[in-house]
Amino acid sequence: MSNRPAAGWNFSRVDGAAPHTLRMVSRRPLAFPVALTVGSIVSVQAGAAVAFNLFDELGPAGTVLVRIAFAAIVLMALWRPRIRGQSREALQMVALFGFVFAAMNQSFYLGLERVPLGIAVTLEFVGPLAVAVMGSRRPRDLLWVGLAAGGILLLSPGLGDELDLLGAAFCLLAGAFWAAYIVLSQRVGQEFAGGHGLALALAVGTILLLPGGIAQGGSDLLELNLLAAGFAVAMLSSALPYSLELEALRYLPKGTFGVLMSLEPAAAALVGFVALDQGLSASEVLAVGMVVAASAGALRSAAQLPPEPA
C-alpha cells in the first residue's frame, strides 16, 4: 500500500486495496456509496448465516476450509500473483498474514457454532475497536473504551448460562486475530500490489486449514451441494463485499466508511434473527447497541487524526 490512510488503519476486508482508491467524488450522490457499504455488511453476515447451516455436515473446520479455499482459487485466478522476485521478508509476512487470516476465520466459526451471530460479531468487533483506540492520541477516546466495555459486561451475566463461555472466548480470540489482520494488511499492502498479497495469504491459509478441515468434514467435502454452499459462503463473505467496499471507498471519506462498518454487529443480530431464528434479549440488544456506538465513535475519531509521517 503506497499511500498511508489518514488514521493509519484499514478496516476493510481486503489487504490494502481500498486505501489506493480512497478519494471524494462530490458528483456521486452519497446514498450510492452508503448503499454499497451497507450491502457489503449484509453480504458478509448472510455468508456467515449460510456457513452456520453447513456446520452439521462439515463442522466449523470443514466449513472454513471450503470458504477460504474457494476464495483463494478465485483471487489466485484473478490476480495471478508471483512468488518469484519477492523478498524473503515479504514472503514471510504474507505467510504470517495467511496464518492470521485462517486463525481469525477458524476462531470465529468455532464461536459461531456456540454463540448467536449477533453476539459473536459484537464480541469479535472488540478487535478493530481496540486498534482504533490504540491508534488515537485523544484522551476522550477512552470514553469509547468504557462504552464498549459496558456492552461486554452487559453480556457477561449470561456467560456459562444463556451464553456459552467457550464460544464467547473463541469470538474474542477471533477479534484479537482481526486486530492483527488490520495491522498486517497494511504491511502486506506495502509489499504487494492490488490483491496479490491477499491471494497468496489465502493460499497459505488454505494449506494450514487442510488437516483440520479434512478431518472434520471428511467425505462430505466431496458432496456437490455442500461445495456449492461453500462457494456461496466464499462469494458472500469475501468476493462480493470486496467489490462493494472497493467501489464505496472511491466516494466515501474514511471516517464515514468506518462509522458505517461499525454497524456490522447490529446487522449480524438482524440477519441472525431473520435467517437463523436467533432472538436476543433486551439486555443483549442494548449491549450490541453500546458496542456499535463505541465502534462508530472510535473509528470516526481515529479517522480525523492527522496523517502519520511516512
C-alpha positions in Angstrom: 0.0 0.0 0.0 1.8 3.1 -1.2 -0.5 5.7 0.5 -1.0 5.6 4.2 -4.7 6.0 5.2 -5.4 9.1 7.3 -5.8 7.3 10.6 -3.1 4.7 9.9 -5.6 1.8 9.9 -7.6 0.0 7.3 -10.8 -1.7 8.4 -11.9 -3.1 5.1 -11.8 -6.8 4.4 -9.1 -6.5 1.7 -5.4 -6.1 2.2 -4.6 -2.5 1.3 -6.6 -2.3 -1.8 -9.2 0.1 -0.5 -6.8 3.0 0.5 -5.4 3.1 -3.0 -8.9 4.3 -4.2 -9.8 6.5 -1.3 -11.0 9.8 -2.7 -14.0 12.0 -2.7 -16.2 12.5 -5.8 -18.8 15.1 -5.0 -20.9 14.5 -8.1 -21.9 11.0 -6.9 -24.9 11.0 -4.5 -23.9 10.0 -1.0 -26.7 7.4 -1.0 -24.9 5.3 -3.6 -21.6 4.5 -1.7 -23.6 4.2 1.6 -25.8 1.6 0.0 -22.7 -0.2 -1.3 -21.2 -0.3 2.2 -24.4 -1.5 3.8 -24.7 -4.1 1.1 -21.2 -5.3 1.9 -22.1 -5.6 5.6 -25.3 -7.6 4.9 -23.4 -9.8 2.4 -20.8 -10.8 5.0 -23.4 -11.6 7.6 -25.5 -13.5 5.1 -22.4 -15.5 4.3 -22.0 -16.3 8.0 -25.6 -17.4 8.2 -25.1 -19.8 5.2 -21.9 -21.1 6.9 -23.7 -21.7 10.1 -26.1 -24.0 8.2 -23.1 -26.1 7.0 -21.8 -26.9 10.5 -23.9 -30.0 10.9 -22.4 -31.6 7.8 -18.9 -30.1 7.6 -18.3 -28.7 11.0 -16.7 -25.3 11.6 -13.3 -26.6 10.4 -14.6 -28.1 7.2 -16.8 -25.0 6.5 -14.0 -22.5 6.9 -11.7 -24.7 4.7 -14.2 -24.7 1.9 -14.8 -20.9 2.2 -11.1 -20.0 2.3 -10.2 -22.5 -0.4 -12.8 -21.2 -2.9 -11.8 -17.6 -2.1 -8.2 -18.4 -2.7 -9.0 -20.1 -6.1 -11.0 -17.1 -7.3 -8.4 -14.5 -6.2 -5.4 -16.5 -7.4 -7.1 -16.8 -10.8 -8.0 -13.1 -10.8 -4.6 -11.6 -9.6 -2.2 -14.4 -10.7 0.4 -13.4 -8.1 4.0 -14.4 -8.5 6.4 -15.5 -5.7 9.5 -15.1 -7.8 11.1 -11.7 -7.3 9.6 -11.1 -3.8 12.0 -10.7 -0.9 12.2 -13.2 1.8 10.8 -10.7 4.3 7.8 -10.1 2.1 7.1 -13.8 1.7 7.4 -14.3 5.5 5.0 -11.5 6.1 2.4 -12.9 3.6 2.8 -16.3 5.3 2.1 -14.8 8.7 -0.8 -12.9 7.1 -2.2 -16.2 5.8 -1.9 -17.8 9.3 -3.7 -14.8 10.9 -6.4 -14.9 8.3 -7.0 -18.6 8.7 -6.9 -18.4 12.5 -9.3 -15.4 12.6 -11.9 -17.2 10.5 -11.5 -20.6 12.2 -11.9 -18.9 15.7 -15.0 -17.0 14.6 -16.6 -20.1 13.2 -15.9 -22.1 16.3 -17.5 -19.3 18.3 -20.4 -19.0 15.9 -21.2 -22.7 16.4 -21.9 -21.9 20.1 -23.0 -18.2 20.2 -25.7 -16.4 18.3 -24.5 -14.5 15.2 -25.2 -11.0 16.6 -23.3 -11.6 19.8 -20.5 -13.4 18.0 -19.8 -10.4 15.8 -20.2 -8.0 18.7 -17.5 -9.8 20.7 -15.3 -10.1 17.6 -15.6 -6.4 16.9 -13.7 -5.7 20.1 -10.5 -6.3 18.0 -10.9 -3.5 15.4 -12.2 -1.2 18.2 -9.0 -1.8 20.2 -6.9 -1.0 17.1 -8.8 2.3 16.5 -8.4 3.3 20.2 -4.7 2.4 20.3 -4.2 4.5 17.1 -5.8 7.5 18.8 -4.0 10.2 20.7 -7.1 11.7 22.3 -7.8 11.0 26.0 -11.5 11.4 25.3 -11.5 8.3 23.2 -11.2 6.3 26.5 -15.0 7.0 26.7 -15.4 4.7 23.7 -13.5 2.0 25.5 -15.7 2.4 28.6 -18.9 2.3 26.4 -17.7 -0.9 24.7 -16.6 -2.4 28.0 -20.0 -1.7 29.4 -21.6 -3.5 26.4 -19.4 -6.6 27.0 -20.1 -6.5 30.7 -23.8 -6.4 29.9 -23.3 -9.7 28.1 -21.2 -11.2 30.9 -24.1 -12.4 33.2 -25.1 -14.8 30.5 -21.7 -16.4 30.3 -21.9 -20.0 31.3 -25.7 -19.8 31.3 -27.5 -18.4 28.3 -24.2 -17.5 26.6 -21.7 -20.3 26.0 -18.4 -19.4 27.7 -16.1 -21.2 25.3 -18.0 -19.8 22.3 -17.6 -16.3 23.7 -13.8 -17.0 24.2 -13.5 -18.1 20.6 -15.2 -14.9 19.4 -12.9 -12.7 21.4 -9.9 -14.7 20.1 -11.2 -14.0 16.6 -11.3 -10.3 17.5 -7.7 -10.4 18.6 -6.7 -12.0 15.3 -8.8 -9.4 13.4 -6.7 -6.7 15.2 -3.6 -8.4 14.0 -5.1 -8.7 10.5 -5.7 -5.0 10.3 -2.1 -4.2 11.2 -0.6 -6.9 8.9 -2.9 -5.8 6.0 -1.2 -2.5 5.8 2.3 -4.1 5.8 1.3 -6.6 3.2 -0.3 -3.9 1.1 3.0 -2.0 1.1 4.9 -5.1 -0.3 2.3 -6.4 -2.8 0.3 -4.6 -5.5 -3.5 -4.8 -5.6 -4.9 -8.1 -4.2 -1.7 -10.1 -4.8 -0.8 -10.3 -1.2 -4.3 -11.3 -0.1 -4.4 -14.0 -2.8 -1.1 -15.5 -1.6 -2.3 -15.3 2.0 -5.5 -17.1 1.2 -3.5 -19.9 -0.5 -1.3 -20.2 2.7 -4.4 -20.2 4.9 -6.0 -23.0 2.8 -2.9 -25.2 3.3 -2.9 -24.5 7.0 -6.6 -25.4 7.3 -6.4 -28.6 5.2 -5.7 -31.1 8.1 -8.4 -29.9 10.4 -10.9 -29.3 7.7 -10.5 -32.7 6.1 -10.6 -34.4 9.5 -13.8 -32.8 10.4 -15.5 -32.5 7.0 -14.5 -36.0 5.8 -16.2 -37.3 2.7 -18.9 -34.7 2.9 -16.3 -32.3 1.4 -16.9 -34.1 -1.9 -20.7 -33.5 -1.8 -21.5 -31.1 -4.7 -24.4 -29.4 -2.9 -22.2 -28.7 0.1 -19.4 -27.5 -2.1 -21.9 -25.2 -3.9 -23.0 -23.8 -0.5 -19.3 -23.3 0.5 -18.7 -21.4 -2.7 -21.7 -19.2 -1.9 -20.1 -18.5 1.5 -16.8 -17.6 -0.1 -18.6 -15.2 -2.5 -20.9 -13.6 0.1 -18.1 -13.3 2.7 -15.2 -12.4 0.5 -15.6 -11.6 -3.2 -18.8 -9.6 -3.1 -18.0 -7.4 -0.1 -14.5 -6.9 -1.5 -16.0 -5.5 -4.7 -18.7 -3.4 -2.9 -16.2 -1.9 -0.4 -13.7 -1.1 -3.2 -16.3 0.9 -5.1 -17.7 2.6 -2.0 -14.3 3.8 -0.9 -14.0 5.7 -4.2 -16.6 8.1 -3.0 -16.7 7.9 0.8 -14.3 9.6 3.2 -12.6 7.1 5.5 -14.3 8.3 8.6 -17.8 7.8 7.1 -16.8 4.4 5.9 -15.5 3.4 9.3 -18.7 4.5 11.0 -20.8 2.6 8.6 -18.7 -0.6 9.1 -19.3 -0.3 12.8 -22.9 -1.2 12.1 -21.8 -4.8 11.5 -22.8 -6.2 14.9 -26.3 -4.8 14.5 -26.5 -6.2 11.0 -25.4 -9.6 12.3 -28.0 -9.5 15.0 -30.7 -8.8 12.4 -29.5 -11.5 10.0 -29.3 -13.9 12.9 -32.9 -13.2 13.9 -34.3 -13.3 10.3 -32.2 -16.2 8.8 -31.3 -18.3 11.8 -34.2 -17.5 14.3 -31.7 -16.4 16.9 -33.5 -13.9 19.0 -31.7 -11.6 21.5 -32.9 -10.5 24.9 -33.4 -6.8 25.7 -30.1 -6.6 27.6 -28.2 -8.3 24.7 -29.7 -5.9 22.2 -28.6 -3.0 24.4 -25.1 -4.5 24.6 -24.9 -4.7 20.8 -26.0 -1.1 20.5 -23.4 0.0 23.0 -20.6 -1.7 21.1 -21.9 -0.3 17.8 -21.9 3.2 19.3 -18.4 2.8 20.7 -17.1 1.5 17.5 -18.6 4.3 15.5 -17.2 6.9 17.8 -13.7 5.4 17.9 -13.5 4.9 14.2 -14.8 8.3 13.4 -12.4 9.9 15.9 -9.4 7.9 14.6 -10.1 8.9 11.0 -10.0 12.6 12.0 -6.4 12.3 13.2 -3.7 13.9 11.1 -1.6 11.5 8.9 1.4 9.9 10.5 4.8 10.8 8.9 5.8 8.3 6.3 
